[in-house]
């Protein structure tokens, strides 16, 4: 999608040089769930705020008047970023959905499992906002950055461990989920490579099956047309996974992955390429 001419009045300079509020079209869930703090009514905090990625490797994401995540990102060369070393649009939209009160944990004492966590931003945000115990997972090569961001954001008690899609769950994860009152499995921007769909679905199914009743899976994905359609078809036909849309967000992004968040007033007028991010709750 392409938006029209820019509106300079949209930009606010309160804390960071580029600040935009997210556009959303959403459907609220009718199921009562544990509450997380909502910032939807606070004009100063209803949007995520961030530095452009080409200017710094440290991304700050305000969660409340007193708390901001400080997420270290790793650039490879120029504006090139690794898949698991930067914060992607689906992560930003997922955090905003919690701030807006549209997405919430299944129980107050739940464990959150961040699948394909990358920088760890999503899981860290949910831990801070909802008071959840955090299990942050990715491939072994991504774990040093995950640990660094956990330590940097006062989450040294989080479990950081390798989770290879399609393989047996680590015993440490199994034990935590069996003990937990409920589990919130979250996965942001993991639907992009067709040959990974099968192992990813196997892992998501295994996590859901070992979790107690009342647990849930939330997937946030940038809209990618046929690739995404193929994933949902396989999830339904082979794994009996059913989805319910939680919200749709528009996140502006340029070629350097400088994500900027758009408000409803500016969504039809601001000149920028946008990522359309959809959030779904998944049941089996």
N, C-alpha and C positions, 0 to 999 in steps of 0.2 A: 504494500500500500504506500501511496505517496500523499503527503499532506500539502496544503497550498501555501501561500506566501507567509513569511514569518511575522509574528506579532511581538516586537521587542518588549511590550508591556508585560508579557507573560513571565519574563525573567525577574527573579527576586534576588537580592544580594544580601540577605540577612546573615548567613554564615559562610556559604560557599559561593563561588562565582557563577555556577550554573545550577538552578533549582527549578524543577518542574513537578507539578502534581500529576498523579496518574489518572488517565481516563479509564473508566470501567463500565462494563455492562454486565450485570451479575444476577444470579439467582440465589437467594439465601436458602440455606438448608432448614427444613422444618424440624430436624432432630435436635433436641436439647443436648448441648455439649458443654464441656468445661470452658469457662470464659477466659479470654485473654484480653489484656488491656487494649481498648480501641482508641485511636487518635483521630477518628473520622471527623469529630466536631471541632477540632483544634486546627485553625488555618495555618498556624506556624509549624505544626508537626504532622499534618496529614499527608505530607509527601516525603519520600526519601530524598536525601541530599548527598551529592557526590561531586568529587573532583573529576574532571575529564581524565581519562586513562593516559592520554599522551603527556600529561603534565606530572603525574606522580604514580608510584606503584602502591601507594597507601590509599585505600578507599574507606571513607568514614560514612557510616549509615546510622543516623539518629533513630533511636527507638523510643525515647521518652525525653522529657526536659533534662534529665540527669544522666542518661545512658546513651552512648554511641558505640557501635561496633567499629573497630579499627582493623580492617582486613588487608593483609599484605597480599599483593599480587606480584607475579613474576613475569616480566616481559622477556621475550627471547631476543628479538632484534627489531629496532624501530618500533612499529606498532603491531608486531606479530605477537599473539598470545597463545599459550598452550591451552588445550581443552580443559585441563584441570587446574589451571593456574590463574584464572581470572573469574570475576563475578559476572555471570551471564544474565540476560534479561528475565528468564524464568525465575531465577532466584529473587531478583528485585520485586517482581510481581507477587511472588509467594509471600514475601515479608509484608508487602503492602496489603495483601488480602487479610493478614492477621491484624495489622494496624486498623484496617477498616471494619473489623469485626465480622468478616465474611468467612473466615476459615479459623477453626479452633481445635484444640486437642480433644480426644475422646474422653479423657478423664483427668482430674487434677494431678494425680500422681503417676501419670503415664511416662513411659520411656519413649523418646523420639529417636528413630533410626534414620539418619541421613544417608541415602544410597547414592553413590557417585558424588560425594560431597564436594570434591574439588578444593576450593579455598576454605570450606566449612562455614560460610556465611549464613546459609539458611538454618542449619541446625543450631548454630550459636544464637541466632535471633530468636528462634523458638524457645531455646532454653531460658533466655533472659525474659522474654515476654510472657511465657506461660509457666515458668518454674518447673520445667521438665528435666529429667535426667537424660543426658545426651550420649548417643553412640554414633560416632562419625566414621564413615567407611569410604574407602576408595582403593585403588590399586596401590601396591607397595611404594611405587615411585612418588605418589602424591602425599604420603603420610608425613614427611618432614614439614611441609607447608601447613598441613592440617594441624599438627602439634604446635607449630609456631603461632598460628592464629588462635588456637585454644588458650595457650599461655598468655598471649597478648590481651585476651578478652576475659581474664579471670575465670577461665573454665578448665583449670588444670585437673578437675575431677572427671572430665569427660573421658569416655572410652574411645580411643582412636585405634582402629584396627583395619587390617586388610580384608576386603571382601571381594572375591573374584566371582563375577556373575556366572552362573551355571554350575558352580562347584558346591560342595557341601558347606553348610553354614559353619563357621568357627564355633567351637564348643563354648567359648566365652560369650558370644552373642546369644546362642541358644539358652544358656543359663540365665542371662539377664532378662530375656523375653518371657521365659517360663515363670520367673518370679514376679514380673511386673503386673500391676493391676490392669493395665492396658498399654497398647503400643500404637504410636503414630509413626507410620512409615512414610517418609517423604522422599520424593525424587524429582529434581528440577533439571530440565533440559537434558534428559537422557535418551530421548527418542530422536535419533538422527542417522544411525547406521544400521541398515537392515540385517546385516549378519550378526548383530548383537541382540536382536529382538528376542530370539529364543532363549539364550542364557539369561538375559535380563528378566524375562517373564518367569523363568524357572526360579530365580532368586526371589523375586517379589512374591510368588506363590508360596515358597518355603517360609518366608518371613511371616506372611499372613497366617499360615497354617499352624505355626508354632506359637503364635500370639494368642492371648486369651480372647474370648468373645467380647465384642464391643470395641476391639481395636479397628484401626482403619488405615487405608493407604490413600495418599494424595499425590497426584502426579501433575506437575506444571510443565507445559511444553510450548515452545515457540511453534506457531502454525507453519507446517512445511508441506501441506498439500498431500499428494499421493503417498509420500513416505510415511507420514503420520497415519493416514487412512489404513495403510497396510499393517501398521502396528496394532491399531485398535481392532481390526478384523481378526488378527491372530489371537489377540487377548481374549476376544469374545468366543471365537470358535474352538480354540485349543485349550483355553484355561478358564472358560466360563466366568470371565471378569466383566462386570457391568459398571458403567461409568455414569456419574451424574455431574453435570457442569456446576462449578461453584462460582466462577467469575471469568470474565475476559478483560484483559488489560492491553493497552497500547503503550509500548516502550520504544522511545526514539533511539535510533542507533545509526552511527555513521560507519565508514569503512574501518575505522580504528576501534570499533566496538565501544564508542563513547556513549553509554546508555543514558538517555535523558527521559524523564517521566513527564507525561502530558496531562493537563487537566481537561475537564470536559469542555470548557469554553474554548480552549485553544486546539482541541483535537482536530477540528475541521479546517483550521487555518494555519497552523504552524508548519513552516517548510522544513520537512525532515523525513527521512526514511524511517519507518517504524516496524518494530517486531510486534506481531500480535501474539500474545501469550494467553493460553487457556489453562485453567485449573480444574481438575476433576477429582472427585472422591470416587474411589474404586471399591466395589464389593464383589464377593465371590459366593 
